[in-house]
Amino acid sequence: MLSINNLRKGSRYEITNYGEIIQFEVIEFTSTEIKVKNIDTLEVFFLEDIIRYGKGKDYQLIDLENADD
């Protein structure tokens, strides 16, 4: 499982939190936030919006490009 600190611009990831599964691509880093794009809906949002209420027991962050490793 990855840490949010290991995310790279242009890479794709899958995050699971409180039963919600979202696949996204990192599009921009600001000094305090990470802007991402949902791969399925193309919606742009901040990663903080997904984990703002904490991390559930099912929390998992996966690198989709290296998922087989």
OpenMM code with the backbone's topology and positions (N, CA, C; nanometers):
from openmm import Vec3, app, unit

residues = "MET LEU SER ILE ASN ASN LEU ARG LYS GLY SER ARG TYR GLU ILE THR ASN TYR GLY GLU ILE ILE GLN PHE GLU VAL ILE GLU PHE THR SER THR GLU ILE LYS VAL LYS ASN ILE ASP THR LEU GLU VAL PHE PHE LEU GLU ASP ILE ILE ARG TYR GLY LYS GLY LYS ASP TYR GLN LEU ILE ASP LEU GLU ASN ALA ASP ASP".split()
positions = [
    Vec3(0.0850, -0.1181, 0.0000),
    Vec3(0.0000, 0.0000, 0.0000),
    Vec3(0.0890, 0.1236, 0.0000),
    Vec3(0.0484, 0.2221, -0.0746),
    Vec3(0.1242, 0.3455, -0.0897),
    Vec3(0.0873, 0.4492, 0.0145),
    Vec3(0.1763, 0.5455, 0.0287),
    Vec3(0.1499, 0.6637, 0.1082),
    Vec3(0.1145, 0.7767, 0.0127),
    Vec3(0.0339, 0.8703, 0.0550),
    Vec3(-0.0018, 0.9845, -0.0281),
    Vec3(0.1232, 1.0629, -0.0674),
    Vec3(0.2260, 1.0603, 0.0160),
    Vec3(0.3507, 1.1312, -0.0137),
    Vec3(0.4239, 1.0725, -0.1334),
    Vec3(0.3903, 0.9512, -0.1766),
    Vec3(0.4586, 0.8848, -0.2875),
    Vec3(0.3902, 0.9040, -0.4221),
    Vec3(0.2806, 0.9794, -0.4263),
    Vec3(0.2088, 0.9989, -0.5517),
    Vec3(0.2925, 1.0815, -0.6493),
    Vec3(0.2767, 1.0508, -0.7799),
    Vec3(0.3513, 1.1199, -0.8846),
    Vec3(0.2549, 1.1799, -0.9860),
    Vec3(0.2871, 1.2990, -1.0315),
    Vec3(0.2057, 1.3673, -1.1317),
    Vec3(0.2011, 1.2833, -1.2590),
    Vec3(0.0805, 1.2672, -1.3157),
    Vec3(0.0626, 1.1908, -1.4380),
    Vec3(0.0387, 1.0428, -1.4160),
    Vec3(0.0542, 0.9949, -1.2940),
    Vec3(0.0331, 0.8533, -1.2641),
    Vec3(-0.1112, 0.8288, -1.2209),
    Vec3(-0.1527, 0.7012, -1.2352),
    Vec3(-0.2900, 0.6625, -1.2016),
    Vec3(-0.2922, 0.5733, -1.0783),
    Vec3(-0.3936, 0.5953, -0.9958),
    Vec3(-0.4054, 0.5245, -0.8692),
    Vec3(-0.5501, 0.4861, -0.8439),
    Vec3(-0.5683, 0.3961, -0.7484),
    Vec3(-0.7020, 0.3591, -0.7017),
    Vec3(-0.7020, 0.3740, -0.5511),
    Vec3(-0.8028, 0.4434, -0.5002),
    Vec3(-0.8158, 0.4600, -0.3554),
    Vec3(-0.9498, 0.4025, -0.3118),
    Vec3(-0.9456, 0.3303, -0.2022),
    Vec3(-1.0659, 0.2760, -0.1395),
    Vec3(-1.0760, 0.3385, -0.0019),
    Vec3(-1.1929, 0.3915, 0.0325),
    Vec3(-1.2134, 0.4512, 0.1639),
    Vec3(-1.3628, 0.4503, 0.1952),
    Vec3(-1.3990, 0.3908, 0.3075),
    Vec3(-1.5389, 0.3809, 0.3501),
    Vec3(-1.6277, 0.3216, 0.2401),
    Vec3(-1.5789, 0.2180, 0.1730),
    Vec3(-1.6574, 0.1480, 0.0730),
    Vec3(-1.6603, 0.2135, -0.0642),
    Vec3(-1.6045, 0.3318, -0.0768),
    Vec3(-1.6020, 0.4000, -0.2055),
    Vec3(-1.4686, 0.3728, -0.2747),
    Vec3(-1.4739, 0.3320, -0.4005),
    Vec3(-1.3537, 0.3035, -0.4777),
    Vec3(-1.3455, 0.4044, -0.5916),
    Vec3(-1.2339, 0.4769, -0.5987),
    Vec3(-1.2160, 0.5788, -0.7014),
    Vec3(-1.0811, 0.5576, -0.7690),
    Vec3(-1.0831, 0.5545, -0.9008),
    Vec3(-0.9588, 0.5497, -0.9775),
    Vec3(-0.9338, 0.6907, -1.0291),
    Vec3(-0.8115, 0.7386, -1.0099),
    Vec3(-0.7813, 0.8766, -1.0454),
    Vec3(-0.6406, 0.8919, -1.1001),
    Vec3(-0.6190, 1.0051, -1.1657),
    Vec3(-0.4872, 1.0433, -1.2159),
    Vec3(-0.4476, 1.1740, -1.1483),
    Vec3(-0.3249, 1.1821, -1.1024),
    Vec3(-0.2753, 1.3048, -1.0399),
    Vec3(-0.2456, 1.4041, -1.1520),
    Vec3(-0.3056, 1.5238, -1.1438),
    Vec3(-0.2831, 1.6223, -1.2489),
    Vec3(-0.2048, 1.7446, -1.2020),
    Vec3(-0.2033, 1.7714, -1.0714),
    Vec3(-0.1310, 1.8898, -1.0243),
    Vec3(-0.1060, 1.8817, -0.8745),
    Vec3(0.0108, 1.9277, -0.8356),
    Vec3(0.0439, 1.9426, -0.6943),
    Vec3(0.0499, 2.0914, -0.6637),
    Vec3(-0.0155, 2.1324, -0.5561),
    Vec3(0.0046, 2.2683, -0.5061),
    Vec3(0.0833, 2.2548, -0.3765),
    Vec3(0.1098, 2.3639, -0.3113),
    Vec3(0.1895, 2.3564, -0.1892),
    Vec3(0.1191, 2.2794, -0.0780),
    Vec3(-0.0145, 2.2750, -0.0816),
    Vec3(-0.0875, 2.2089, 0.0266),
    Vec3(-0.1861, 2.1028, -0.0203),
    Vec3(-0.2132, 2.0943, -0.1511),
    Vec3(-0.3165, 2.0037, -0.1994),
    Vec3(-0.2715, 1.9278, -0.3241),
    Vec3(-0.3414, 1.8192, -0.3514),
    Vec3(-0.3154, 1.7394, -0.4707),
    Vec3(-0.4433, 1.7375, -0.5534),
    Vec3(-0.4359, 1.7918, -0.6746),
    Vec3(-0.5516, 1.7944, -0.7643),
    Vec3(-0.5486, 1.6681, -0.8484),
    Vec3(-0.6634, 1.5991, -0.8546),
    Vec3(-0.6718, 1.4727, -0.9266),
    Vec3(-0.7930, 1.4742, -1.0199),
    Vec3(-0.7913, 1.3796, -1.1166),
    Vec3(-0.9029, 1.3648, -1.2099),
    Vec3(-0.9526, 1.2217, -1.2025),
    Vec3(-1.0809, 1.2049, -1.1806),
    Vec3(-1.1428, 1.0734, -1.1779),
    Vec3(-1.1322, 1.0136, -1.3183),
    Vec3(-1.0772, 0.8940, -1.3300),
    Vec3(-1.0565, 0.8298, -1.4593),
    Vec3(-1.1896, 0.7968, -1.5270),
    Vec3(-1.2902, 0.7611, -1.4503),
    Vec3(-1.4195, 0.7204, -1.5071),
    Vec3(-1.5081, 0.8387, -1.5458),
    Vec3(-1.5178, 0.9394, -1.4595),
    Vec3(-1.6103, 1.0501, -1.4826),
    Vec3(-1.5427, 1.1765, -1.5347),
    Vec3(-1.4091, 1.1815, -1.5297),
    Vec3(-1.3285, 1.2967, -1.5690),
    Vec3(-1.3490, 1.4173, -1.4774),
    Vec3(-1.4164, 1.3976, -1.3648),
    Vec3(-1.4348, 1.5032, -1.2655),
    Vec3(-1.3000, 1.5383, -1.2040),
    Vec3(-1.2736, 1.6661, -1.1841),
    Vec3(-1.1501, 1.7127, -1.1212),
    Vec3(-1.1833, 1.7554, -0.9786),
    Vec3(-1.1020, 1.7109, -0.8833),
    Vec3(-1.1234, 1.7437, -0.7428),
    Vec3(-0.9914, 1.7321, -0.6682),
    Vec3(-0.9922, 1.7654, -0.5412),
    Vec3(-0.8734, 1.7534, -0.4576),
    Vec3(-0.8773, 1.6206, -0.3818),
    Vec3(-0.7648, 1.5558, -0.3714),
    Vec3(-0.7559, 1.4271, -0.3026),
    Vec3(-0.8061, 1.4384, -0.1584),
    Vec3(-0.7868, 1.5505, -0.0982),
    Vec3(-0.8333, 1.5730, 0.0392),
    Vec3(-0.9840, 1.5511, 0.0525),
    Vec3(-1.0589, 1.5749, -0.0550),
    Vec3(-1.2042, 1.5550, -0.0507),
    Vec3(-1.2409, 1.4093, -0.0223),
    Vec3(-1.1541, 1.3154, -0.0604),
    Vec3(-1.1811, 1.1737, -0.0402),
    Vec3(-1.1519, 1.1310, 0.1032),
    Vec3(-1.0503, 1.1887, 0.1633),
    Vec3(-1.0099, 1.1444, 0.2977),
    Vec3(-1.0349, 1.2493, 0.4054),
    Vec3(-1.1157, 1.3479, 0.3747),
    Vec3(-1.1399, 1.4571, 0.4680),
    Vec3(-1.1999, 1.4095, 0.6013),
    Vec3(-1.2779, 1.3036, 0.5992),
    Vec3(-1.3420, 1.2553, 0.7218),
    Vec3(-1.2654, 1.1394, 0.7851),
    Vec3(-1.1411, 1.1221, 0.7457),
    Vec3(-1.0585, 1.0170, 0.8033),
    Vec3(-1.0456, 0.8973, 0.7119),
    Vec3(-0.9728, 0.8013, 0.7602),
    Vec3(-0.9479, 0.6793, 0.6840),
    Vec3(-1.0256, 0.5649, 0.7471),
    Vec3(-1.1090, 0.4998, 0.6653),
    Vec3(-1.1875, 0.3868, 0.7127),
    Vec3(-1.1022, 0.2615, 0.7270),
    Vec3(-1.1609, 0.1585, 0.7841),
    Vec3(-1.0904, 0.0310, 0.8013),
    Vec3(-1.0510, -0.0298, 0.6675),
    Vec3(-1.1228, 0.0064, 0.5609),
    Vec3(-1.0942, -0.0482, 0.4286),
    Vec3(-1.0001, 0.0405, 0.3463),
    Vec3(-0.9426, 0.1448, 0.4073),
    Vec3(-0.8572, 0.2388, 0.3341),
    Vec3(-0.7424, 0.1663, 0.2650),
    Vec3(-0.7276, 0.1949, 0.1370),
    Vec3(-0.6191, 0.1357, 0.0595),
    Vec3(-0.5889, 0.2273, -0.0586),
    Vec3(-0.4605, 0.2474, -0.0874),
    Vec3(-0.4166, 0.3272, -0.2008),
    Vec3(-0.3240, 0.2413, -0.2847),
    Vec3(-0.3592, 0.2221, -0.4123),
    Vec3(-0.2864, 0.1313, -0.5004),
    Vec3(-0.2389, 0.2072, -0.6239),
    Vec3(-0.1165, 0.1819, -0.6667),
    Vec3(-0.0616, 0.2343, -0.7909),
    Vec3(-0.1101, 0.1442, -0.9037),
    Vec3(-0.1954, 0.1950, -0.9928),
    Vec3(-0.2513, 0.1117, -1.0997),
    Vec3(-0.1483, 0.0733, -1.2039),
    Vec3(-0.0458, 0.1531, -1.2211),
    Vec3(0.0575, 0.1239, -1.3217),
    Vec3(0.1504, 0.0121, -1.2774),
    Vec3(0.1639, -0.0086, -1.1482),
    Vec3(0.2511, -0.1131, -1.0956),
    Vec3(0.1748, -0.2107, -1.0081),
    Vec3(0.0469, -0.2326, -1.0377),
    Vec3(-0.0397, -0.3159, -0.9540),
    Vec3(0.0047, -0.4625, -0.9503),
    Vec3(0.0754, -0.5070, -1.0533),
    Vec3(0.1176, -0.6470, -1.0576),
    Vec3(0.2424, -0.6737, -0.9745),
    Vec3(0.3108, -0.5679, -0.9301),
    Vec3(0.4355, -0.5861, -0.8532),
    Vec3(0.4104, -0.6389, -0.7147),
] * unit.nanometer
topology = app.Topology()
chain = topology.addChain("A")
for resn in residues:
    res = topology.addResidue(resn, chain)
    for name in ("N", "CA", "C"):
        topology.addAtom(name, app.Element.getBySymbol(name[0]), res)
